[in-house]
Amino acid sequence: MTLPAVVNLIFETLWWVILGRVLMSWFDPSGNYRISRILYDMSEPILAPARRILPTFGGVDWSPLVTMILLNLLQGFILSSL
């Protein structure tokens, strides 16, 4: 596997983990299911810094959306430089 493919795989995995966490928060807001806890544990180190910076608007946590956008931008920047 080439370096760009590995970098792409890492970013894509992070993106899907965050999306999975968002979806599971609708179906399992209390985090009772194991998959919810796994997705939380994998995504919280990425989302926590964004959550500290971004205020909540109307009770909505925008950190997953902003983080996913930043991940896509960073992915494009890194892959274009490889």
N, C-alpha and C positions, 0 to 999 in steps of 0.2 A: 504494500500500500504506500502510495506516495505521500509526501508531507502535506501538500494541499488537500488531498483526500482525507487525511487524518484530522487536519484543522477543520475542514468542512463537517466531518462527522461529529466532532466535539461541539461545534456551534449548533448544528441541527439537533443534536441530542438535548442540549440545554434549552433550546427553543421549545421542543416537544414536552420536556419535563415541566416547564413553566405553564404551557397550555394545559397539560394534564392536571396540574395543580388548580388552575382556575376552574376547569370543568368539574373537578371533584369537589371544589368548595361549594358548588351549587347543589350537588347531590349528597354530600357528606360534610356539612359545615362544621360538625363537631369533631371530625377526624377519627371516627370509630373504625373505619376500614384500614387494613394494613397498607394498601396501596396509597391511601391518602397520607399516611404517616411517612411512607417512603418518598413520595413526591414532595412533601413538605420539607423533609430533611435534606433532600437534594437541591431544592430551589431556594431555601431560606438564606443561605450564605450569599446568593446572588441578589435576591430581592431586598434584603435588609438594608443595604446602603441606600438604595433608591427610595425605600420607604421612609428613611430618616430625613431625606432631602425634600421629598415631595409631600405637600400637604394633601389631606383628603378633601375632596370636593363633594358635598352632598352625601357623605358616608361611603363614597366609592374609593377603593384603593386603586390608584392608577399605576402603582409601581410595576405590576406585571406587564402592562402595555408598554410603558416607557422602557423597561428593561428589554423586552423583546425587540423593540425598534432599535435600541442601542446595540444589541447583539447582532442584528442584521447589518447595521452600519459598520460595526467593527469587523464582522466576518468579511464583508466586501472589501474593506480597506486592507486587511491582512492577506486575503487571497489574491488581491491585485498586486501586492508587493512580493509575492512568492514566485 
